[in-house]
Amino acid sequence: MRTVLGFFLLILITVFIYSCQKEFTPTLKEEQKPTSSNSTTPSGNTSTGQRLSYGDTLFYLPNQPGNYTVSPVSKPGMRGYFKSIPLGLALDSTTGSINVSQSLSGMRYKIFYIDSANRKADSVKIVISGIDYRDAIYELASTATTYDTAFPIYNARPELLLPCGDDDEDDDGDLDDDDNQCVFDETDLDNDGNDDIAGVIQDKLLVDIKKGTIDVEASFYAGIFGSSNPANGVMKSFTMYYRLQDASNRALNKITVQVYHYRRRSDIPQSLLNTLQLRNNIARAVNARTVSRQESTIEGVDEYAKPRRPPIIIIVSQ
């Protein structure tokens, strides 16, 4: 019996001593804990792990007075500055802030963060919401059986439909033009119910006020250049205002279009054809992962000094 009692007493003493030691074992503070040798930083700049980002890639004009600006939410940590292609983005090269209200809309831009050694540390693509038109040559005589029409491109994506209403807004049982909530060739700029300008249709640029399409052929025969036999090489510029039923809440937007006339395709000057080619190169550069000088430079033009707007429509009448 004494042997058994002694055995249990020994066990109780051992448990008590172990519990006391565990209770008074100090814990490491957070900064004292060892770090794993396998820790990693986010992808991007290797020195900081930060990527260039604006928190979103699509920005809409606000339907309110004043300027709407957005700033980077993150960027590479080294000293540097900002540049973008094509021209038209109201970008502060020091802070990276974008004045959306003062930027050309309907465009996709590529913004670069350039380090002190003039190297591209990172880049990001953004879109200022709105419409654009493709640069194009319309040969009226060679397309006699079809209509020559310029179609609006929404948010820099040709496959997107315009956000102009897709339900029965007027409750008449079918979808028609009365259900369309977009307005092209807007003449009431302050939205007070009165016309403030004449509009481009009055100048014979025949725009569908609900769909935004431009009937190029009809515009020519209506006298867009002021004559049924316009001079070779004549050009006219048109600024059209419009409103879209999207996140802009029908904010007043605008686009300028340049329309040229040549009698024959061979009359188009090489300099103008080079401009069209340059713009194609810009589009490829914006959508590429990187921009190479060989791909994005023509005749020594700096890759950051390439104009995109306005879209060019060339009419060849004979």
C-alpha positions as CSV (number, residue, x, y, z in Angstrom):
1,M,0.0,0.0,0.0
2,R,2.8,2.5,0.9
3,T,4.5,1.7,-2.4
4,V,1.3,2.6,-4.3
5,L,0.7,5.8,-2.4
6,G,4.3,6.9,-2.9
7,F,3.9,6.3,-6.7
8,F,0.8,8.5,-6.9
9,L,2.4,11.2,-4.8
10,L,5.4,11.3,-7.2
11,I,3.1,11.7,-10.2
12,L,1.2,14.6,-8.6
13,I,4.5,16.4,-7.8
14,T,5.8,16.0,-11.3
15,V,2.5,17.4,-12.9
16,F,2.6,20.4,-10.5
17,I,6.2,21.3,-11.4
18,Y,5.6,21.1,-15.2
19,S,2.5,23.3,-14.9
20,C,4.4,26.0,-13.1
21,Q,7.1,26.0,-15.7
22,K,4.6,26.3,-18.6
23,E,2.8,29.1,-16.9
24,F,5.9,31.3,-16.5
25,T,7.4,30.6,-20.0
26,P,7.8,34.1,-21.6
27,T,6.2,34.6,-25.1
28,L,8.0,36.3,-28.0
29,K,6.8,39.7,-29.0
30,E,5.6,40.0,-32.6
31,E,8.8,41.8,-33.7
32,Q,10.9,39.1,-32.0
33,K,9.4,36.2,-33.9
34,P,11.7,34.8,-36.6
35,T,10.7,35.4,-40.2
36,S,10.5,32.8,-42.8
37,S,13.2,32.7,-45.4
38,N,10.6,31.9,-48.0
39,S,8.6,35.1,-47.7
40,T,7.8,36.8,-51.0
41,T,6.7,40.2,-52.3
42,P,3.8,40.9,-54.7
43,S,4.6,40.7,-58.4
44,G,5.6,44.0,-60.1
45,N,8.6,46.1,-59.2
46,T,11.1,43.9,-57.4
47,S,12.3,46.5,-55.0
48,T,8.8,47.5,-53.6
49,G,6.3,45.0,-54.9
50,Q,4.0,47.9,-55.9
51,R,2.2,47.9,-59.2
52,L,0.9,51.0,-61.0
53,S,-2.9,51.1,-60.5
54,Y,-5.7,53.5,-60.5
55,G,-8.1,51.2,-58.7
56,D,-10.2,50.8,-61.9
57,T,-9.6,50.8,-65.6
58,L,-12.8,52.5,-66.9
59,F,-13.7,56.1,-65.9
60,Y,-16.8,58.0,-66.9
61,L,-17.4,61.8,-67.2
62,P,-19.5,63.0,-64.3
63,N,-22.8,64.8,-64.9
64,Q,-21.9,67.7,-62.7
65,P,-19.8,70.9,-63.0
66,G,-16.2,71.1,-62.2
67,N,-13.3,68.8,-62.9
68,Y,-13.3,65.1,-62.0
69,T,-9.8,63.8,-61.2
70,V,-8.4,60.3,-60.3
71,S,-5.0,59.5,-58.8
72,P,-2.9,56.3,-58.6
73,V,-3.8,54.1,-55.7
74,S,-0.3,52.5,-56.0
75,K,2.9,52.8,-58.0
76,P,6.4,51.5,-58.0
77,G,8.4,52.8,-55.0
78,M,11.4,54.3,-56.9
79,R,11.5,57.9,-58.0
80,G,10.0,58.5,-61.4
81,Y,7.4,60.2,-63.5
82,F,4.3,59.4,-65.6
83,K,3.7,59.5,-69.4
84,S,1.0,58.1,-71.6
85,I,0.0,57.3,-75.2
86,P,-1.7,58.4,-77.3
87,L,-2.0,62.1,-76.7
88,G,-5.3,63.3,-75.3
89,L,-5.1,62.1,-71.6
90,A,-4.9,65.1,-69.2
91,L,-2.2,63.5,-67.1
92,D,0.0,65.2,-64.5
93,S,3.5,63.8,-65.2
94,T,4.6,64.4,-61.6
95,T,1.7,63.0,-59.5
96,G,0.1,60.7,-62.1
97,S,-3.3,62.4,-61.5
98,I,-5.7,62.3,-64.4
99,N,-8.3,65.0,-65.1
100,V,-11.0,62.9,-66.6
101,S,-13.2,65.9,-67.4
102,Q,-10.4,67.4,-69.6
103,S,-9.3,64.2,-71.3
104,L,-10.4,63.1,-74.8
105,S,-13.1,60.5,-74.2
106,G,-13.9,57.2,-76.0
107,M,-10.2,56.3,-75.9
108,R,-8.0,53.7,-74.4
109,Y,-4.7,55.0,-73.0
110,K,-1.5,53.3,-71.8
111,I,0.1,55.0,-68.8
112,F,3.8,54.4,-68.0
113,Y,5.7,54.9,-64.8
114,I,9.3,55.9,-65.9
115,D,12.1,55.6,-63.4
116,S,15.1,58.0,-63.1
117,A,17.1,56.0,-65.6
118,N,14.3,56.6,-68.2
119,R,13.2,52.9,-68.1
120,K,9.5,51.8,-68.0
121,A,9.1,50.5,-64.5
122,D,5.4,49.6,-65.0
123,S,2.3,50.4,-67.1
124,V,-1.4,50.2,-67.0
125,K,-4.3,50.6,-69.5
126,I,-7.3,52.8,-68.8
127,V,-10.3,53.9,-70.8
128,I,-12.1,57.2,-70.6
129,S,-15.7,56.3,-71.5
130,G,-17.3,57.6,-74.7
131,I,-17.5,57.0,-78.4
132,D,-14.9,57.0,-81.2
133,Y,-15.0,56.4,-84.9
134,R,-12.6,54.3,-86.9
135,D,-10.2,56.1,-89.3
136,A,-11.4,55.0,-92.7
137,I,-11.4,55.6,-96.5
138,Y,-14.9,55.5,-98.2
139,E,-14.8,55.0,-101.9
140,L,-18.3,55.9,-103.0
141,A,-18.1,54.6,-106.6
142,S,-16.8,51.2,-105.6
143,T,-19.6,50.6,-103.0
144,A,-22.5,51.8,-105.1
145,T,-24.9,49.0,-103.9
146,T,-24.2,49.5,-100.2
147,Y,-24.4,52.3,-97.7
148,D,-21.1,53.9,-96.6
149,T,-21.6,54.3,-92.9
150,A,-19.3,55.1,-90.0
151,F,-20.3,53.3,-86.8
152,P,-19.6,54.6,-83.3
153,I,-17.2,52.5,-81.1
154,Y,-18.1,52.5,-77.5
155,N,-15.5,52.5,-74.7
156,A,-12.7,51.6,-77.2
157,R,-14.3,48.1,-77.8
158,P,-15.9,47.7,-81.3
159,E,-17.9,44.6,-80.1
160,L,-19.8,46.6,-77.4
161,L,-23.3,47.7,-78.0
162,L,-24.2,51.3,-77.2
163,P,-25.9,51.7,-73.8
164,C,-28.9,53.3,-75.2
165,G,-31.7,51.3,-73.6
166,D,-32.8,47.7,-74.1
167,D,-36.3,47.7,-72.5
168,D,-39.7,49.1,-73.4
169,E,-39.3,52.6,-72.0
170,D,-42.4,54.0,-73.6
171,D,-44.6,51.0,-72.7
172,D,-45.9,50.6,-76.2
173,G,-45.2,46.8,-76.4
174,D,-42.2,46.9,-78.6
175,L,-38.6,48.1,-78.8
176,D,-38.2,51.1,-81.1
177,D,-36.4,54.4,-81.3
178,D,-38.6,55.9,-78.6
179,D,-37.0,53.5,-76.1
180,N,-33.5,54.8,-77.0
181,Q,-32.1,56.9,-74.2
182,C,-29.0,58.2,-76.0
183,V,-28.8,61.5,-77.8
184,F,-26.4,62.3,-80.6
185,D,-25.9,65.7,-82.1
186,E,-27.1,67.2,-78.9
187,T,-28.0,70.9,-79.4
188,D,-29.3,71.7,-75.8
189,L,-25.9,71.9,-74.1
190,D,-27.1,73.1,-70.7
191,N,-30.2,70.8,-70.7
192,D,-32.7,73.6,-70.2
193,G,-34.9,72.6,-73.1
194,N,-33.6,75.2,-75.5
195,D,-31.1,74.8,-78.3
196,D,-27.8,76.4,-77.7
197,I,-26.1,75.4,-81.0
198,A,-27.2,74.4,-84.5
199,G,-25.6,71.0,-84.5
200,V,-23.6,69.0,-87.1
201,I,-26.7,67.8,-89.0
202,Q,-27.3,71.4,-90.0
203,D,-23.8,71.4,-91.5
204,K,-24.7,68.2,-93.5
205,L,-22.9,65.7,-91.4
206,L,-25.8,63.3,-91.3
207,V,-25.8,61.6,-87.9
208,D,-28.5,59.3,-86.6
209,I,-29.5,61.1,-83.4
210,K,-30.4,57.8,-81.6
211,K,-27.7,55.4,-82.9
212,G,-24.7,57.7,-83.5
213,T,-24.0,56.3,-87.0
214,I,-22.8,58.7,-89.7
215,D,-24.2,58.2,-93.2
216,V,-21.0,59.2,-95.1
217,E,-22.4,58.8,-98.6
218,A,-25.6,60.7,-97.9
219,S,-23.6,63.5,-96.2
220,F,-21.5,63.9,-99.3
221,Y,-24.5,64.1,-101.6
222,A,-26.3,66.5,-99.2
223,G,-23.4,68.9,-99.7
224,I,-21.2,68.4,-96.6
225,F,-18.4,70.3,-98.5
226,G,-20.8,73.0,-99.7
227,S,-20.8,71.9,-103.3
228,S,-21.8,68.8,-105.4
229,N,-18.3,69.0,-106.9
230,P,-16.0,69.9,-104.0
231,A,-12.3,70.7,-104.5
232,N,-9.8,68.0,-104.3
233,G,-8.2,67.8,-100.8
234,V,-10.8,69.9,-99.1
235,M,-11.3,69.2,-95.3
236,K,-14.0,70.1,-92.8
237,S,-14.0,69.6,-89.0
238,F,-17.1,68.9,-87.0
239,T,-17.6,68.8,-83.3
240,M,-20.6,66.7,-82.2
241,Y,-22.1,66.7,-78.7
242,Y,-23.8,63.6,-77.3
243,R,-25.2,62.0,-74.2
244,L,-25.1,58.3,-73.3
245,Q,-27.4,56.3,-70.9
246,D,-24.5,54.7,-68.9
247,A,-22.6,55.4,-65.7
248,S,-22.0,59.0,-66.9
249,N,-25.7,59.6,-66.2
250,R,-26.1,61.3,-69.5
251,A,-23.3,63.8,-69.0
252,L,-22.6,66.0,-71.9
253,N,-19.8,64.5,-74.0
254,K,-18.3,65.5,-77.4
255,I,-16.2,64.3,-80.2
256,T,-14.6,66.0,-83.2
257,V,-14.4,64.4,-86.6
258,Q,-12.4,65.5,-89.6
259,V,-13.8,64.7,-93.1
260,Y,-11.6,64.9,-96.2
261,H,-12.5,64.7,-99.9
262,Y,-10.5,63.4,-102.7
263,R,-11.7,62.6,-106.2
264,R,-9.6,59.5,-106.6
265,R,-7.8,57.3,-104.1
266,S,-4.5,58.1,-105.8
267,D,-5.0,61.7,-104.9
268,I,-4.7,61.0,-101.2
269,P,-1.3,62.4,-100.1
270,Q,1.2,60.0,-98.7
271,S,1.5,62.1,-95.6
272,L,-2.2,61.5,-94.8
273,L,-1.8,57.8,-95.4
274,N,1.2,57.8,-93.1
275,T,-1.0,59.4,-90.4
276,L,-3.5,56.6,-90.7
277,Q,-0.7,54.0,-90.5
278,L,0.8,55.8,-87.5
279,R,-2.5,55.6,-85.7
280,N,-2.8,51.9,-86.3
281,N,0.7,51.5,-84.8
282,I,-0.4,53.5,-81.8
283,A,-3.4,51.3,-81.3
284,R,-1.2,48.2,-81.4
285,A,1.3,49.8,-79.0
286,V,-1.5,50.7,-76.5
287,N,-2.8,47.1,-76.5
288,A,0.7,45.5,-76.4
289,R,2.3,44.4,-73.1
290,T,5.3,46.6,-73.9
291,V,6.0,49.4,-76.4
292,S,9.0,48.9,-78.6
293,R,10.5,51.8,-80.4
294,Q,10.6,49.8,-83.7
295,E,6.9,49.1,-83.5
296,S,5.7,52.5,-82.3
297,T,7.9,55.0,-84.1
298,I,7.6,56.2,-87.7
299,E,10.1,58.7,-89.1
300,G,11.6,59.3,-85.7
301,V,8.4,60.5,-84.0
302,D,8.8,60.0,-80.3
303,E,6.6,57.2,-78.9
304,Y,5.0,59.5,-76.4
305,A,4.2,62.3,-78.9
306,K,1.7,60.6,-81.1
307,P,-1.7,62.3,-81.7
308,R,-4.8,60.1,-82.0
309,R,-7.7,62.5,-82.3
310,P,-9.7,63.5,-84.2
311,P,-10.9,60.4,-86.2
312,I,-10.4,60.9,-89.9
313,I,-13.0,60.1,-92.5
314,I,-11.8,60.2,-96.1
315,I,-14.4,60.4,-98.9
316,V,-13.2,59.3,-102.4
317,S,-16.0,60.4,-104.8
318,Q,-15.0,59.0,-108.2
